[in-house]
Amino acid sequence: MAESWWITNKTRKTIVIGDLPRVPELGPNKKIDLLVYASKEEIGQSSVLSGLIQSGTFSLQKVSDVIRGT
């Protein structure tokens, strides 16, 4: 099972998540998979990210894809 946590910047500004230093700055209306840059634990402990989501600046979508064997 592959998992992705897609985050979308819903503003017209470029934003940096200050306490997740490996996550690149996210331009206006851009979307990235956070798990490429940070672990689930780091993401869960990010107070900056939590604040951005609560304010409506960012949206977070968790996606799980089932990988089927043949």
Protein Blocks (a to p, Z undefined) as FASTA:
>chain_A
ZZddddddfbfbdcddfklmklccddehiacdfklmpcfklmmmmmklmmmmmnomaccd
ddddddddZZ
